[in-house]
Amino acid sequence: MADHGIPHFHNDKGVAVIHVGAREFMCIGAKPPFDHPHVYLDMGADHEIVCPYCSTLYKFDATLKAGTCSPPECAHHETAQAAA
């Protein structure tokens, strides 16, 4: 996954579950500037994981692409301006 970067997801909507297409990703909690420390999560062989900061439940969905999620608006894509 290193050649594609690590996907980042947030839960601004407060949904009960975010289905993700990657087993390794970052949870940022909410969109900046209200994000929590970006936490690297690795499901390993499991099919779900809970973020230790915000308690968001993530479930792996093999039908999704690595950087995508459901609901789709929970994917975080940093812009060049936000990264500066």
Backbone as ProteinMPNN parsed JSONL, in Angstrom:
{"seq_chain_A": "MADHGIPHFHNDKGVAVIHVGAREFMCIGAKPPFDHPHVYLDMGADHEIVCPYCSTLYKFDATLKAGTCSPPECAHHETAQAAA", "coords_chain_A": {"N_chain_A": [[0.808, -1.184, 0.0], [2.119, 1.166, 0.299], [2.969, 2.404, -2.056], [0.757, 3.75, -2.917], [-0.016, 5.509, -0.988], [-1.531, 6.155, 2.232], [-4.886, 5.68, 2.921], [-7.149, 8.115, 4.3], [-9.712, 8.565, 6.679], [-12.723, 10.035, 7.995], [-15.231, 10.874, 10.491], [-17.278, 12.902, 10.417], [-20.008, 12.965, 10.03], [-21.023, 11.354, 11.994], [-21.769, 8.669, 11.771], [-22.785, 5.25, 12.442], [-21.241, 3.111, 11.477], [-18.433, 2.833, 9.332], [-17.748, 1.629, 6.237], [-14.922, 0.335, 4.723], [-12.48, 0.063, 2.078], [-9.954, -0.796, 2.6], [-7.565, -2.43, 4.648], [-5.653, -1.226, 6.103], [-5.263, 1.991, 7.272], [-5.787, 5.529, 8.002], [-7.408, 7.048, 10.71], [-8.927, 10.1, 11.223], [-10.776, 11.232, 12.801], [-12.525, 13.808, 12.811], [-13.088, 16.332, 10.299], [-10.341, 18.558, 9.624], [-10.343, 21.74, 11.216], [-10.894, 20.192, 13.43], [-9.968, 17.665, 13.868], [-8.742, 14.624, 15.393], [-5.625, 13.333, 16.822], [-3.983, 11.788, 14.135], [-4.606, 8.496, 13.59], [-3.064, 5.478, 12.93], [-4.506, 2.635, 11.709], [-4.686, -0.871, 11.642], [-6.193, -3.608, 10.459], [-5.32, -6.186, 10.129], [-5.951, -9.586, 9.854], [-8.521, -9.382, 10.64], [-11.971, -8.267, 10.298], [-13.018, -5.92, 11.129], [-12.523, -2.863, 13.014], [-12.065, -0.662, 15.798], [-11.658, 2.774, 16.27], [-9.371, 3.998, 18.629], [-9.477, 6.611, 19.58], [-11.851, 8.06, 18.744], [-13.831, 6.195, 18.717], [-15.038, 5.275, 16.39], [-16.438, 2.778, 14.386], [-14.991, 0.746, 12.042], [-15.47, -1.206, 9.178], [-14.263, -3.751, 7.093], [-14.741, -3.916, 3.596], [-14.647, -5.799, 0.896], [-15.589, -5.212, -1.625], [-15.17, -2.574, -2.11], [-12.889, -0.08, -3.381], [-9.429, 0.495, -2.447], [-8.968, 3.177, -1.386], [-11.482, 4.098, -0.851], [-14.768, 4.509, 0.665], [-17.827, 3.751, 2.44], [-20.241, 5.501, 4.038], [-19.465, 7.534, 1.164], [-18.653, 10.193, 1.608], [-17.109, 10.171, 3.876], [-14.479, 9.781, 3.308], [-11.292, 11.253, 3.413], [-9.551, 13.708, 1.738], [-6.677, 15.368, 1.469], [-6.041, 18.676, 0.519], [-3.737, 20.625, -1.457], [-3.52, 23.168, -0.351], [-4.48, 22.786, 2.269], [-2.522, 21.129, 3.26], [-0.334, 22.749, 3.401]], "CA_chain_A": [[0.0, 0.0, 0.0], [2.985, 2.332, 0.388], [3.083, 3.089, -3.329], [-0.473, 4.492, -3.157], [-0.342, 6.336, 0.166], [-2.453, 5.548, 3.187], [-6.163, 6.392, 2.916], [-7.584, 8.767, 5.531], [-11.164, 8.618, 6.805], [-13.24, 10.809, 9.125], [-16.629, 10.581, 10.806], [-18.005, 14.141, 10.69], [-21.448, 12.705, 10.004], [-21.41, 10.61, 13.185], [-22.418, 7.41, 11.402], [-22.472, 4.129, 13.339], [-20.218, 2.26, 10.858], [-17.874, 3.235, 8.049], [-17.222, 0.484, 5.496], [-13.731, 0.774, 4.007], [-11.9, -0.894, 1.148], [-8.553, -1.025, 2.979], [-7.384, -2.945, 6.009], [-4.702, -0.317, 6.741], [-5.689, 3.353, 6.957], [-5.703, 6.502, 9.087], [-8.623, 7.691, 11.179], [-8.619, 11.462, 11.685], [-11.871, 11.652, 13.67], [-13.358, 14.791, 12.122], [-12.318, 17.14, 9.357], [-9.592, 19.648, 10.246], [-9.369, 21.745, 12.314], [-11.436, 19.472, 14.585], [-9.482, 16.292, 13.821], [-7.949, 14.13, 16.515], [-4.357, 12.831, 16.281], [-4.229, 10.823, 13.067], [-4.305, 7.18, 14.133], [-2.881, 4.405, 11.952], [-5.232, 1.427, 12.101], [-4.379, -2.045, 10.828], [-7.11, -4.691, 10.82], [-4.717, -7.501, 10.0], [-6.882, -10.55, 9.251], [-9.88, -9.108, 11.123], [-12.859, -7.587, 9.353], [-13.447, -4.644, 11.686], [-11.648, -2.272, 14.021], [-12.607, 0.538, 16.406], [-10.637, 3.786, 16.535], [-9.25, 4.206, 20.073], [-9.728, 8.012, 19.94], [-13.224, 8.543, 18.529], [-14.714, 5.03, 18.801], [-15.673, 4.954, 15.122], [-16.303, 1.392, 13.965], [-14.674, 0.556, 10.623], [-15.612, -2.59, 8.724], [-13.681, -3.99, 5.77], [-15.662, -4.324, 2.533], [-13.797, -6.156, -0.244], [-16.142, -4.691, -2.879], [-14.736, -1.18, -2.246], [-11.478, 0.145, -3.711], [-8.618, 0.755, -1.254], [-9.099, 4.518, -0.814], [-12.881, 4.506, -0.811], [-15.54, 4.063, 1.815], [-19.265, 3.97, 2.411], [-20.607, 6.518, 3.067], [-18.295, 8.069, 0.449], [-18.21, 11.495, 2.125], [-16.215, 9.965, 5.025], [-13.089, 9.736, 2.829], [-10.634, 12.553, 3.543], [-8.518, 13.964, 0.737], [-6.036, 16.651, 1.761], [-5.719, 19.538, -0.619], [-2.404, 21.24, -1.336], [-3.642, 24.308, 0.553], [-4.625, 22.283, 3.636], [-1.264, 20.515, 3.664], [0.691, 23.802, 3.548]], "C_chain_A": [[0.858, 1.257, 0.0], [3.088, 3.095, -0.922], [1.839, 3.921, -3.652], [-0.785, 5.473, -2.041], [-1.347, 5.621, 1.058], [-3.752, 6.338, 3.171], [-6.483, 6.968, 4.298], [-9.114, 8.84, 5.521], [-11.55, 9.42, 8.04], [-14.705, 10.456, 9.34], [-17.358, 11.856, 11.225], [-19.51, 13.915, 10.784], [-21.937, 11.965, 11.251], [-22.144, 9.315, 12.874], [-21.965, 6.283, 12.333], [-21.323, 3.285, 12.81], [-19.742, 2.908, 9.568], [-17.271, 1.986, 7.419], [-16.076, 0.986, 4.632], [-13.178, -0.34, 3.131], [-10.436, -1.173, 1.428], [-8.509, -1.575, 4.399], [-6.395, -2.088, 6.8], [-5.055, 1.092, 6.302], [-5.493, 4.246, 8.175], [-7.099, 6.981, 9.427], [-8.219, 9.064, 11.683], [-9.737, 12.017, 12.567], [-12.866, 12.54, 12.965], [-12.477, 15.554, 11.148], [-11.546, 18.216, 10.115], [-10.42, 20.936, 10.22], [-9.816, 20.966, 13.543], [-11.0, 18.017, 14.636], [-8.759, 15.919, 15.11], [-6.59, 13.69, 15.963], [-4.639, 11.718, 15.269], [-3.699, 9.461, 13.49], [-4.206, 6.165, 13.001], [-3.581, 3.164, 12.48], [-4.934, 0.306, 11.119], [-5.265, -3.185, 11.309], [-6.448, -6.055, 10.82], [-5.682, -8.429, 9.289], [-8.324, -10.32, 9.701], [-10.683, -8.368, 10.064], [-13.406, -6.275, 9.891], [-12.469, -4.185, 12.75], [-12.313, -1.0, 14.536], [-11.462, 1.51, 16.659], [-10.572, 4.045, 18.038], [-9.505, 5.652, 20.512], [-11.197, 8.382, 19.858], [-14.263, 7.434, 18.563], [-15.503, 4.754, 17.524], [-15.4, 3.493, 14.775], [-16.083, 1.363, 12.458], [-14.81, -0.916, 10.302], [-15.049, -2.699, 7.313], [-14.751, -4.482, 4.808], [-14.832, -4.547, 1.271], [-14.332, -5.64, -1.573], [-15.747, -3.236, -3.121], [-13.271, -1.115, -2.64], [-10.751, 0.637, -2.465], [-8.835, 2.127, -0.623], [-10.525, 4.998, -0.68], [-13.59, 3.942, 0.402], [-17.024, 4.288, 1.557], [-19.696, 4.32, 3.828], [-19.378, 7.199, 2.459], [-17.794, 9.407, 0.984], [-17.338, 11.382, 3.372], [-14.758, 9.796, 4.605], [-12.517, 11.142, 2.926], [-9.512, 12.653, 2.526], [-7.934, 15.329, 1.014], [-5.779, 17.405, 0.48], [-4.338, 20.121, -0.399], [-2.441, 22.402, -0.36], [-3.717, 23.856, 2.002], [-3.316, 21.689, 4.144], [-0.188, 21.548, 3.925], [0.667, 24.432, 4.918]], "O_chain_A": [[0.339, 2.337, -0.284], [3.275, 4.312, -0.909], [1.873, 4.725, -4.584], [-1.759, 6.217, -2.153], [-1.933, 4.609, 0.674], [-3.732, 7.55, 3.386], [-6.135, 6.386, 5.325], [-9.729, 9.137, 4.497], [-10.798, 9.478, 9.013], [-15.339, 9.828, 8.492], [-17.992, 11.885, 12.281], [-20.2, 14.602, 11.537], [-23.135, 11.952, 11.532], [-23.035, 8.906, 13.619], [-20.894, 6.356, 12.935], [-20.511, 2.791, 13.592], [-20.535, 3.462, 8.806], [-16.386, 1.358, 7.999], [-16.237, 1.954, 3.889], [-13.379, -1.524, 3.402], [-9.742, -1.733, 0.579], [-9.331, -1.214, 5.241], [-6.307, -2.206, 8.022], [-5.14, 1.37, 5.105], [-5.087, 3.783, 9.241], [-7.889, 7.285, 8.533], [-7.284, 9.19, 12.473], [-9.65, 13.154, 13.03], [-13.935, 12.082, 12.562], [-11.252, 15.428, 11.179], [-12.026, 18.733, 11.124], [-11.14, 21.171, 9.25], [-9.186, 21.065, 14.595], [-11.59, 17.218, 15.362], [-8.236, 16.778, 15.821], [-6.412, 13.673, 14.745], [-5.439, 10.819, 15.528], [-2.502, 9.29, 13.721], [-5.138, 6.007, 12.211], [-3.279, 2.697, 13.578], [-4.932, 0.515, 9.906], [-5.108, -3.672, 12.428], [-6.954, -6.988, 11.444], [-6.184, -8.088, 8.218], [-9.242, -10.976, 9.211], [-10.138, -7.904, 9.062], [-14.165, -5.588, 9.208], [-11.703, -4.97, 13.309], [-13.04, -0.335, 13.798], [-10.422, 1.127, 17.194], [-11.604, 4.286, 18.664], [-9.728, 5.898, 21.698], [-11.741, 8.957, 20.8], [-15.458, 7.707, 18.449], [-16.527, 4.072, 17.568], [-14.263, 3.03, 14.862], [-16.89, 1.891, 11.693], [-14.332, -1.773, 11.045], [-15.317, -1.86, 6.453], [-15.562, -5.344, 5.146], [-14.37, -3.59, 0.651], [-13.598, -5.63, -2.562], [-15.961, -2.713, -4.215], [-12.491, -1.994, -2.277], [-11.379, 1.139, -1.534], [-8.881, 2.216, 0.604], [-10.761, 6.179, -0.422], [-13.099, 3.035, 1.074], [-17.414, 4.932, 0.584], [-19.528, 3.505, 4.735], [-18.378, 7.416, 3.142], [-16.614, 9.723, 0.826], [-16.87, 12.4, 3.882], [-13.884, 9.678, 5.464], [-13.18, 12.113, 2.562], [-8.634, 11.793, 2.463], [-8.604, 16.343, 0.822], [-5.349, 16.832, -0.521], [-3.825, 20.112, 0.72], [-1.485, 22.605, 0.389], [-3.095, 24.462, 2.874], [-3.037, 21.744, 5.341], [0.788, 21.249, 4.612], [1.463, 25.329, 5.199]]}, "name": "protein", "num_of_chains": 1, "seq": "MADHGIPHFHNDKGVAVIHVGAREFMCIGAKPPFDHPHVYLDMGADHEIVCPYCSTLYKFDATLKAGTCSPPECAHHETAQAAA"}
